[in-house]
Amino acid sequence: MTSQKHLFELSDDIHYLNAAYMSPLMKSVYEAGIEGMRRKLNPGNIQDDDFFTGAEVVKQKFGKLIHAPAQQIAIVPSASYGLKAAVNNIPVNNGDHAVVIGNDFPSDHYTMREWCRKNKKKLKIMDAPQLASGRGEAWNEKILNAITKDTSAIILSTIHWTDGTKFDLKKIGERCREVDAYFIADGTQSVGALPMDVSAFKIDALVCAGYKWLMGPYSIGLAYYSEAFNSGTPLEDSWMTRSNARDFTGLTTYVDGYGPGADRYNMGEFSNFIHLPMVERGLQQLEKWGVDSVQDYCNNVIQPLLAYLRAGGYWVEQDECRASHLFGFLLPAKADKKKFSQWLQKKKVIVSVRGDIIRVSPHVYNDQKDIQALIEALEENKI
């Protein structure tokens, strides 16, 4: 793959290495949103079936991306919404604790913590080992050892949101299945840039915000719920999720049943005529690129930066234990992160500071000029 910057409208003088914060909209995704707004100018052209057909296409495409049946996909407004719907349906009579990882994304931590408080369970936090080498492998082993016959559930991001550490989803899923624990994953920071197979990884629920690696707009996301959730209780009582929703003439024939699979977990007004076409267009482009190609492209782009960081003594997770589309490095202990961040802004290099980590998250619109700009900023601001 070559640079795909032509598909975006990014300024040549800004080096945007911050897709994990928010991906820029592709021109085609922007145009899909504009077309959606145009439809609302004349809503008489919106037919009853249109409330469902667009969602069906999106579910099929997302299902294909994560190797899941479209019927088990739901449209959600955010990752936190999707996580809450999942944990609300975890059996409370199974196990005495839940597991989270240290310094995980706040929504993941809060969701599991509140479930534990409500159901009088212990919350076990698996912090990263304090190792300069072998950290990722040791962390994965620590997580696996924490999942026992007394574990109710585990929530974790598919990769760590600050430093890109990969978690061994296959082994975690197998361990959860062995001890009858629920495996809930937040794929927001990797799905669309790293391969995902919910069946092979034995994931019970996977949620993804749409505005990062899925290349969509803010305030809409997608979630997978395994068949274990097919009789669960949703967060809302939307008419659109009911079994008779497509018959607009009979909506006041109130029913108890829901649509098939994960339909019950769809948010109200899921057929958003602006956002949903944008999500569809983003997924279409991911199909064309291929997730492996996105990861390979990012890996090739970052090689000069990795070489510079390692030569300079900066800590970066080992290659085999981290992603290429999102990774972090540590500044020297005496460095002022705030001043360094301001320096990068001045140099028009856009990354994120998360805790002690400088997070770099390139995508297919980046090239060696962007990487070199970050290297030069580091060199000029050497500590």
C-alpha positions in Angstrom: 0.0 0.0 0.0 1.1 3.6 -0.7 0.0 6.7 1.2 -3.7 7.2 1.1 -3.6 10.9 2.0 -5.4 11.8 -1.2 -8.6 10.3 0.3 -8.4 12.8 3.2 -8.4 16.6 3.4 -5.4 17.0 5.7 -3.1 20.1 5.8 0.3 19.5 4.4 2.0 21.4 7.2 0.4 19.5 10.0 1.8 16.1 11.0 -1.3 14.3 12.4 0.0 11.1 14.2 -3.1 10.9 16.5 -5.7 8.5 15.0 -6.2 6.9 18.4 -7.5 10.3 19.6 -9.9 10.7 16.6 -9.4 9.7 13.0 -9.9 12.4 10.4 -13.0 11.9 8.2 -12.3 10.7 4.7 -13.8 12.8 2.0 -16.1 10.0 1.0 -17.3 9.6 4.6 -17.9 13.4 4.8 -19.9 13.3 1.6 -22.0 10.4 2.9 -22.9 12.6 5.9 -23.8 15.5 3.7 -26.0 13.3 1.6 -27.7 12.0 4.7 -28.5 15.6 5.7 -29.9 16.3 2.3 -32.3 13.4 2.7 -33.8 15.1 5.7 -34.6 18.1 3.6 -37.4 16.0 2.0 -38.3 13.3 4.5 -41.2 12.2 2.4 -38.6 10.3 0.4 -37.6 8.2 3.4 -39.5 4.9 3.3 -40.4 2.6 6.2 -37.9 0.0 5.2 -35.1 2.7 5.2 -35.2 2.6 9.0 -33.7 -0.9 8.9 -32.0 -1.6 5.5 -29.0 0.7 6.2 -28.4 -0.8 9.5 -28.5 -4.3 8.0 -25.7 -3.4 5.6 -23.6 -1.9 8.4 -24.1 -5.0 10.5 -23.1 -7.3 7.7 -19.9 -5.3 7.0 -18.9 -5.1 10.6 -19.7 -8.8 11.2 -17.4 -9.7 8.3 -14.7 -7.5 9.8 -14.7 -9.3 13.1 -15.8 -12.8 11.8 -19.3 -12.7 13.5 -22.8 -13.2 12.2 -24.5 -10.0 11.3 -27.5 -11.1 13.4 -25.3 -10.7 16.5 -24.3 -7.1 15.8 -25.9 -4.1 17.5 -25.6 -0.4 16.8 -24.7 1.6 19.9 -24.0 5.3 20.6 -20.7 4.7 22.4 -18.4 2.0 23.7 -19.5 2.7 27.3 -23.2 2.0 26.3 -22.2 -1.3 24.7 -20.1 -2.3 27.7 -22.9 -1.5 30.1 -25.4 -3.5 28.2 -23.0 -6.5 28.4 -22.1 -6.4 32.1 -25.8 -5.9 33.0 -26.4 -9.4 31.7 -23.5 -11.2 33.4 -24.9 -13.8 35.8 -24.4 -12.5 39.4 -24.3 -15.9 40.9 -21.1 -16.9 39.1 -17.7 -16.1 40.8 -16.7 -13.6 43.5 -14.6 -11.2 41.5 -14.0 -9.5 38.1 -10.7 -8.6 36.4 -9.6 -5.4 34.7 -6.1 -4.3 33.5 -4.2 -1.5 35.1 -4.6 2.0 33.6 -7.1 0.8 31.1 -9.4 3.2 29.3 -11.7 4.8 32.0 -15.0 3.5 30.6 -13.8 -0.1 30.8 -12.6 0.4 34.4 -15.7 2.3 35.5 -18.1 -0.2 33.9 -16.6 -3.2 35.7 -16.1 -1.3 38.9 -19.7 -0.3 39.2 -20.9 -3.8 38.4 -18.7 -5.1 41.2 -20.0 -2.5 43.7 -23.6 -3.2 42.8 -23.2 -7.0 43.0 -20.7 -7.1 46.0 -17.8 -8.6 44.0 -14.1 -7.9 44.3 -12.4 -5.9 41.5 -8.9 -7.3 40.7 -6.7 -4.9 38.8 -3.8 -6.4 36.8 -1.1 -3.7 36.6 1.7 -3.9 34.1 4.9 -5.4 35.5 7.7 -2.9 36.2 10.0 -4.4 33.6 12.1 -2.7 30.9 12.2 -6.0 28.9 9.7 -8.8 28.6 7.0 -6.6 30.0 4.2 -7.5 27.5 4.7 -11.3 27.9 4.8 -11.0 31.7 1.7 -8.9 31.7 -0.2 -11.4 29.6 0.9 -14.2 31.9 -0.3 -12.2 35.0 -3.7 -11.6 33.4 -4.1 -15.3 32.6 -3.2 -16.3 36.1 -5.8 -13.9 37.5 -8.6 -15.7 35.6 -9.8 -18.5 37.9 -12.9 -20.6 38.6 -13.9 -17.7 40.9 -13.8 -15.1 38.1 -17.1 -13.7 37.0 -15.9 -11.7 34.1 -13.0 -9.8 32.6 -13.1 -6.5 30.7 -10.1 -5.3 28.8 -9.1 -3.3 25.8 -7.8 -5.4 22.9 -4.6 -3.5 23.1 -3.6 -1.1 25.8 -4.9 2.4 24.9 -1.7 4.3 25.9 1.3 2.1 24.9 -0.2 -0.4 22.3 0.7 -3.5 24.3 -1.1 -6.5 22.7 -3.1 -8.7 24.9 -3.2 -12.4 24.0 -7.0 -12.5 23.2 -6.9 -16.1 22.1 -5.4 -17.4 25.3 -7.5 -15.1 27.5 -10.7 -16.3 25.7 -9.7 -20.0 26.1 -9.0 -19.4 29.8 -12.3 -17.7 30.3 -14.1 -20.5 28.6 -12.3 -23.1 30.8 -13.5 -21.4 34.0 -16.9 -20.2 32.8 -16.0 -16.5 33.0 -17.4 -13.9 30.6 -14.9 -12.2 28.3 -15.9 -8.7 27.4 -13.5 -6.7 25.1 -13.2 -3.1 24.1 -12.0 -3.1 20.5 -12.1 0.7 20.0 -8.3 1.0 19.8 -7.6 -1.9 17.4 -10.6 -3.1 15.3 -10.1 -1.7 11.8 -6.3 -1.7 12.2 -5.6 -5.1 13.6 -7.3 -8.4 12.7 -10.2 -9.5 15.0 -11.9 -12.8 15.2 -14.5 -13.0 18.0 -15.1 -16.7 17.3 -11.5 -17.8 17.4 -10.9 -15.6 20.5 -14.0 -16.8 22.2 -15.1 -13.3 23.0 -18.6 -13.0 24.6 -19.0 -9.3 23.8 -17.0 -6.8 21.8 -17.7 -3.1 21.6 -16.2 -0.5 19.4 -16.6 3.3 19.2 -16.8 4.2 15.5 -14.7 7.4 15.4 -11.2 6.0 15.5 -10.0 2.9 13.5 -13.4 2.3 12.0 -13.1 5.7 10.2 -16.6 6.9 11.1 -18.1 9.8 12.9 -18.4 10.6 16.6 -21.3 9.3 18.7 -22.0 6.0 17.0 -20.4 2.6 17.5 -20.9 -1.1 16.9 -21.0 -4.1 19.3 -21.0 -7.8 19.0 -23.0 -9.9 21.6 -22.6 -13.7 21.5 -25.7 -15.9 21.6 -25.2 -16.1 25.4 -26.8 -12.6 25.5 -29.7 -13.4 23.2 -32.2 -13.5 26.1 -30.8 -10.6 28.0 -32.3 -7.3 29.1 -31.4 -4.2 27.0 -30.7 -0.7 28.4 -33.6 0.7 26.4 -37.2 -0.2 25.5 -37.1 1.1 22.0 -40.0 0.3 19.6 -37.4 -0.3 16.9 -35.9 -3.4 18.6 -39.3 -5.2 18.9 -40.3 -8.2 16.8 -43.0 -6.2 15.0 -41.0 -3.0 14.4 -41.1 -3.2 10.6 -44.9 -3.1 10.5 -45.6 0.6 11.0 -49.4 0.0 10.8 -49.3 -2.3 13.9 -46.9 -0.7 16.3 -49.5 -0.3 19.0 -50.0 -4.0 19.0 -47.6 -4.2 21.9 -45.4 -7.3 22.0 -43.0 -8.9 24.4 -40.6 -10.3 21.8 -37.5 -8.6 20.3 -35.9 -8.9 16.9 -33.5 -11.8 16.4 -30.0 -12.2 17.8 -28.6 -9.0 19.3 -31.4 -6.7 17.9 -32.5 -5.9 21.5 -29.3 -4.1 22.2 -29.6 -1.6 19.4 -29.9 1.9 20.6 -33.0 3.9 20.0 -33.0 5.7 16.6 -30.2 3.5 15.4 -31.2 4.2 11.8 -29.6 7.6 12.1 -29.7 8.8 8.4 -26.6 10.9 8.8 -24.2 8.8 10.9 -25.1 5.4 9.6 -24.2 6.0 6.0 -20.9 7.5 7.2 -20.1 4.3 9.2 -21.0 2.2 6.1 -18.6 4.3 3.9 -15.8 3.9 6.4 -16.3 0.1 6.6 -16.4 0.0 2.8 -13.0 1.6 2.6 -11.6 -0.7 5.3 -12.7 -3.6 3.1 -10.8 -2.2 0.2 -7.6 -1.6 2.2 -7.7 -4.8 4.2 -6.9 -4.6 7.9 -3.6 -6.4 7.4 -2.5 -3.8 4.9 -3.3 -1.0 7.3 -1.1 -2.7 10.0 1.7 -3.4 7.5 1.7 0.1 6.2 1.9 1.6 9.7 4.7 -0.8 10.6 6.7 0.3 7.6 6.2 4.0 8.3 7.3 3.9 12.0 10.6 2.0 11.5 12.8 5.1 11.5 11.1 6.4 14.6 11.5 3.1 16.4 15.2 3.0 15.5 15.7 6.6 16.8 13.9 6.0 20.0 15.8 2.8 20.8 19.1 4.4 19.9 18.2 7.3 22.3 17.3 5.0 25.2 13.6 5.7 25.1 11.4 2.9 26.4 9.1 1.3 23.8 7.3 -2.0 24.1 9.0 -4.9 22.3 7.9 -5.4 18.7 6.2 -8.8 19.2 4.1 -7.4 22.1 2.8 -4.2 20.7 0.8 -2.8 17.7 2.2 -0.7 15.0 -0.8 1.6 14.5 -0.7 2.7 18.2 2.3 2.6 20.5 3.9 4.8 23.2 7.3 5.8 24.4 8.5 7.2 27.7 10.3 10.5 28.0 13.3 10.6 30.4 12.3 10.9 34.0 13.4 14.6 34.3 11.5 15.7 31.2 8.5 18.1 31.5 5.7 16.4 29.6 3.6 19.5 29.4 6.5 21.6 27.9 7.3 18.8 25.5 3.7 18.6 24.4 3.6 22.4 23.8 6.8 22.0 21.8 5.3 19.4 19.6 2.2 21.7 19.1 4.6 24.4 18.0 6.2 22.1 15.5 2.7 21.1 14.3 3.3 17.4 15.3 0.1 16.1 16.7 0.3 13.1 19.2 -1.3 12.4 22.6 0.1 12.5 26.1 -1.5 9.8 28.2 -0.1 9.6 31.7 3.7 9.1 31.4 3.3 7.9 27.8 3.7 9.8 24.6 1.3 8.0 22.3 1.9 7.9 18.6 -0.9 6.5 16.3 -0.2 6.7 12.6 -2.5 5.7 9.8 -2.5 5.2 6.1 -2.5 9.0 5.4 0.9 9.4 7.2 4.3 9.1 5.5 7.9 9.5 6.3 7.6 13.3 6.4 5.3 13.0 9.4 7.7 10.6 11.1 10.7 12.7 10.4 9.0 15.8 11.8 8.5 13.9 15.1 12.1 12.7 15.1 13.3 16.3 14.5 11.1 17.6 17.3 12.6 15.1 19.7 16.1 15.9 18.5 15.7 19.6 18.9 14.1 19.2 22.3 16.7 16.7 23.6 16.9 16.4 27.4 
